[in-house]
């Protein structure tokens, strides 16, 4: 199997032969175009290292191999990975939907230097961090990771906030395809709220857990599931609440489909293979933003 940058990697379902997942090959680790590849998946825009299996094939789209160390090229073989600051810059840039070129323009730096910061361990100057923070609408402290152990919402509140209700379609858009949320359950010890990483499949919210875990107490009852985000730099945020019955997914085909479409393994570790599905009967949300916008 050989590929060029820009070709498409397609993984097919083992039984149907239909496309199960596809993505653009954005990085080559061997000059002859053989695996592994860095693939940007079309459903999540995440880039992962892929060793294609027998259910994968490549669609050649007429792209020729690229060289150099610009925004589209992978780091040289054996080069060290990105540092903490680089990962935070890349994550914040992606979250805000900014290209590397646009971010570099806003921060008044060369795109090649921003690529270096995102791809290699680096110790940028305070002036560079200030410009990057301004370009990304965040703070130097956030890029340095100094607030990772602090609860969200410690920033300054808006002078004239406005609380707006969100419709079901807006709520579904904010839930997106996956993320981390919190589920509220009733246990023998009393109410409990625990975080889980979730998937959204056919308008249902699904997560993996263990049969004897706290999230498993949701099965067989109506539960509340909440996802939110606080933008400290802009003093705004949103929350979405889904309420509905929770059930264990037992049908083998449905379990296999959920597992194949999962974006991550359970964050809490191995041994959590029981899928729980929540189909919302009520989906509400609210957003805090400056009044008049």
Secondary structure per residue as TSV (DSSP state, phi and psi in degrees):
chain	resnum	aa	ss	phi	psi
A	1	X	-	360.0	121.6
A	2	X	-	-125.1	147.1
A	3	X	-	-143.1	161.5
A	4	X	-	-115.6	158.7
A	5	X	T	-58.0	134.5
A	6	X	T	96.0	-14.2
A	7	X	-	-67.2	163.9
A	8	X	E	-108.5	129.5
A	9	X	E	-96.4	125.0
A	10	X	E	-119.1	126.9
A	11	X	E	-107.7	123.1
A	12	X	E	-100.6	151.9
A	13	X	-	-64.2	137.9
A	14	X	T	-64.7	-26.2
A	15	X	T	-99.8	-42.3
A	16	X	T	-90.6	-25.2
A	17	X	-	77.5	2.7
A	18	X	-	-82.9	152.0
A	19	X	E	-62.5	125.0
A	20	X	E	-98.3	-34.1
A	21	X	E	-159.9	147.8
A	22	X	E	-147.0	159.9
A	23	X	E	-166.5	165.7
A	24	X	E	-90.2	135.3
A	25	X	E	-79.1	113.2
A	26	X	E	-111.6	-2.5
A	27	X	E	-151.3	135.1
A	28	X	E	-113.4	138.4
A	29	X	S	-103.7	-8.2
A	30	X	S	-133.8	141.3
A	31	X	T	-62.5	-27.6
A	32	X	T	-84.5	4.8
A	33	X	-	77.6	16.4
A	34	X	-	-88.2	159.6
A	35	X	S	-59.5	159.3
A	36	X	-	-84.4	170.4
A	37	X	E	-128.7	152.2
A	38	X	E	-90.4	121.4
A	39	X	E	-120.0	128.6
A	40	X	E	-94.2	108.3
A	41	X	E	-71.6	138.1
A	42	X	T	-70.1	-25.3
A	43	X	T	-86.0	-23.0
A	44	X	T	-123.2	-15.6
A	45	X	-	64.5	11.0
A	46	X	-	-82.2	148.9
A	47	X	E	-108.4	125.0
A	48	X	E	-132.2	158.3
A	49	X	E	-83.0	127.0
A	50	X	E	-125.3	130.8
A	51	X	-	-106.2	96.6
A	52	X	-	-59.3	138.4
A	53	X	-	-96.3	-169.8
A	54	X	T	-67.7	-16.6
A	55	X	T	-91.6	11.9
A	56	X	E	-114.5	148.5
A	57	X	E	-146.4	165.5
A	58	X	E	-111.7	134.6
A	59	X	E	-100.3	114.9
A	60	X	-	-81.6	120.9
A	61	X	-	-105.4	18.9
A	62	X	S	84.2	10.7
A	63	X	-	-84.1	145.8
A	64	X	-	-101.9	152.8
A	65	X	-	-57.8	143.3
A	66	X	-	-108.6	156.7
A	67	X	-	-127.3	171.9
A	68	X	S	103.8	-177.3
A	69	X	S	-123.1	30.9
A	70	X	S	-76.9	-163.6
A	71	X	T	-63.6	-29.8
A	72	X	T	-93.9	-2.8
A	73	X	S	-98.6	144.2
A	74	X	-	-76.8	159.7
A	75	X	-	-62.2	152.0
A	76	X	-	-57.0	151.9
A	77	X	T	-58.0	133.7
A	78	X	T	85.0	-3.3
A	79	X	-	-71.7	148.3
A	80	X	-	-66.2	154.6
A	81	X	-	-77.5	179.9
A	82	X	-	-68.5	154.5
A	83	X	-	-86.3	178.0
A	84	X	H	-60.8	-43.7
A	85	X	H	-63.9	-42.9
A	86	X	H	-60.6	-41.2
A	87	X	H	-64.6	-40.2
A	88	X	H	-68.7	-39.1
A	89	X	H	-62.3	-47.6
A	90	X	H	-64.4	-40.4
A	91	X	H	-65.4	-45.3
A	92	X	H	-66.5	-39.4
A	93	X	H	-62.4	-44.4
A	94	X	H	-65.7	-41.1
A	95	X	H	-61.1	-33.3
A	96	X	T	-90.7	2.0
A	97	X	T	71.0	29.6
A	98	X	-	-100.6	139.1
A	99	X	-	-75.9	164.5
A	100	X	H	-64.4	-38.2
A	101	X	H	-65.7	-43.4
A	102	X	H	-66.4	-40.7
A	103	X	H	-62.9	-42.9
A	104	X	H	-62.6	-39.9
A	105	X	H	-63.4	-44.2
A	106	X	H	-64.0	-36.2
A	107	X	H	-89.1	0.9
A	108	X	T	56.7	53.4
A	109	X	S	-142.0	162.2
A	110	X	-	-70.5	138.0
A	111	X	H	-55.2	-33.7
A	112	X	H	-65.2	-34.7
A	113	X	H	-71.3	-39.8
A	114	X	H	-62.5	-39.4
A	115	X	H	-59.7	-41.3
A	116	X	H	-62.5	-43.5
A	117	X	H	-62.3	-39.1
A	118	X	H	-77.9	-24.1
A	119	X	H	-106.4	-16.0
A	120	X	S	-129.8	154.8
A	121	X	-	-59.9	127.8
A	122	X	-	-145.2	158.9
A	123	X	-	-127.6	75.7
A	124	X	-	-66.4	155.1
A	125	X	-	-70.1	164.5
A	126	X	H	-60.9	-38.7
A	127	X	H	-62.4	-39.9
A	128	X	H	-65.2	-42.9
A	129	X	H	-64.4	-38.1
A	130	X	H	-62.6	-43.6
A	131	X	H	-66.8	-40.4
A	132	X	H	-65.7	-42.3
A	133	X	H	-61.2	-41.4
A	134	X	H	-65.9	-39.6
A	135	X	H	-66.3	-32.2
A	136	X	H	-98.5	-1.0
A	137	X	T	66.8	35.9
A	138	X	S	-132.7	-159.9
A	139	X	-	-122.7	159.7
A	140	X	H	-61.2	-39.2
A	141	X	H	-61.6	-39.6
A	142	X	H	-66.3	-40.8
A	143	X	H	-66.7	-30.7
A	144	X	H	-82.0	-11.7
A	145	X	T	81.1	18.8
A	146	X	T	-72.6	-16.0
A	147	X	T	-106.8	16.0
A	148	X	T	-67.3	-23.9
A	149	X	T	-100.4	10.6
A	150	X	S	-102.2	146.8
A	151	X	-	-67.8	150.6
A	152	X	S	-69.4	157.8
A	153	X	-	92.2	15.7
A	154	X	-	-88.4	-2.9
A	155	X	S	-74.2	179.8
A	156	X	-	-76.3	134.0
A	157	X	-	-72.5	157.6
A	158	X	-	-64.9	148.1
A	159	X	T	-68.2	-41.4
A	160	X	T	-130.3	79.1
A	161	X	E	-77.6	156.5
A	162	X	E	-135.1	127.5
A	163	X	E	-98.1	119.9
A	164	X	E	-118.7	139.3
A	165	X	E	-76.9	143.9
A	166	X	E	-108.5	139.5
A	167	X	-	-78.0	168.9
A	168	X	H	-56.7	-40.1
A	169	X	H	-66.3	-40.2
A	170	X	H	-62.1	-40.1
A	171	X	H	-64.1	-42.9
A	172	X	H	-63.5	-38.3
A	173	X	H	-64.2	-37.8
A	174	X	H	-74.0	-34.6
A	175	X	H	-61.7	-32.4
A	176	X	-	60.1	-150.8
A	177	X	S	-92.8	-21.5
A	178	X	E	-170.8	169.3
A	179	X	E	166.1	-159.4
A	180	X	E	-121.3	126.8
A	181	X	E	-132.6	-173.6
A	182	X	E	-127.0	136.8
A	183	X	E	-114.2	134.4
A	184	X	E	-101.4	124.8
A	185	X	E	-133.7	164.0
A	186	X	E	-107.6	124.2
A	187	X	E	-116.8	167.8
A	188	X	T	-57.0	-25.4
A	189	X	T	-87.4	-5.9
A	190	X	E	122.6	-173.2
A	191	X	E	-64.5	147.5
A	192	X	E	-144.8	146.8
A	193	X	E	-126.9	122.9
A	194	X	E	-132.2	147.2
A	195	X	E	-82.7	144.9
A	196	X	E	-142.0	149.2
A	197	X	E	-91.4	132.6
A	198	X	E	-122.1	162.5
A	199	X	E	-122.2	149.2
A	200	X	E	-112.7	115.8
A	201	X	E	-131.8	118.6
A	202	X	T	54.0	45.3
A	203	X	T	68.1	7.0
A	204	X	E	-104.4	146.9
A	205	X	E	-97.9	124.2
A	206	X	E	-127.3	144.4
A	207	X	E	-146.4	158.0
A	208	X	E	-102.0	141.5
A	209	X	E	-153.0	-177.2
A	210	X	-	-103.6	148.9
A	211	X	T	-57.0	-30.5
A	212	X	T	-100.7	16.0
A	213	X	S	-89.8	168.3
A	214	X	S	-62.8	-44.7
A	215	X	G	-60.1	-25.7
A	216	X	G	-66.0	-18.5
A	217	X	G	-66.8	-11.3
A	218	X	G	-71.2	-24.6
A	219	X	T	-62.0	132.1
A	220	X	T	88.9	8.1
A	221	X	S	-145.1	166.6
A	222	X	E	-76.7	133.1
A	223	X	E	-130.7	165.0
A	224	X	E	-109.6	133.7
A	225	X	E	-126.7	127.0
A	226	X	E	-127.6	139.5
A	227	X	E	-130.9	139.0
A	228	X	E	-148.3	169.9
A	229	X	E	-149.8	134.9
A	230	X	E	-118.1	123.9
A	231	X	E	-97.0	96.2
A	232	X	T	-60.4	-41.9
A	233	X	T	-64.5	-36.8
A	234	X	T	-100.2	0.7
A	235	X	T	55.4	46.2
A	236	X	E	-145.8	172.2
A	237	X	E	-178.9	-179.2
A	238	X	E	-149.6	161.2
A	239	X	E	-145.1	146.4
A	240	X	E	-128.0	134.2
A	241	X	E	-121.0	124.2
A	242	X	E	-113.9	131.5
A	243	X	E	-125.0	132.3
A	244	X	E	178.4	174.2
A	245	X	E	-75.0	143.2
A	246	X	E	-108.5	138.5
A	247	X	E	-139.4	157.1
A	248	X	E	-82.9	134.4
A	249	X	-	-86.3	117.0
A	250	X	-	-117.6	-21.7
A	251	X	-	-65.8	124.1
A	252	X	H	-56.1	-41.4
A	253	X	H	-64.5	-38.8
A	254	X	H	-70.0	-39.0
A	255	X	H	-62.1	-44.7
A	256	X	H	-63.3	-40.7
A	257	X	H	-64.1	-43.0
A	258	X	H	-64.1	-41.9
A	259	X	H	-65.8	-40.0
A	260	X	H	-67.2	-32.6
A	261	X	H	-91.4	-2.5
A	262	X	-	-64.6	134.7
A	263	X	S	-82.8	-27.3
A	264	X	S	-144.4	163.5
A	265	X	-	-78.4	161.8
A	266	X	-	-55.7	129.1
A	267	X	T	-62.0	-28.6
A	268	X	T	-79.1	-3.5
A	269	X	-	116.1	-176.5
A	270	X	S	-74.4	172.5
A	271	X	S	84.3	6.9
A	272	X	-	-114.0	86.5
A	273	X	-	-116.2	1.5
A	274	X	E	-86.6	118.0
A	275	X	E	-85.5	132.2
A	276	X	E	-117.8	133.1
A	277	X	E	-117.8	134.8
A	278	X	E	-118.5	119.5
A	279	X	E	-103.9	107.5
A	280	X	E	-62.4	132.5
A	281	X	E	-98.4	-15.2
A	282	X	E	-142.8	126.9
A	283	X	E	-131.8	111.4
A	284	X	E	-131.6	161.3
A	285	X	E	-162.6	165.1
A	286	X	E	-143.4	151.7
A	287	X	E	-130.7	137.0
A	288	X	E	-103.1	123.9
A	289	X	E	-147.3	167.6
A	290	X	E	-62.0	140.1
A	291	X	T	-62.5	139.9
A	292	X	T	91.5	-2.2
A	293	X	-	-107.5	360.0
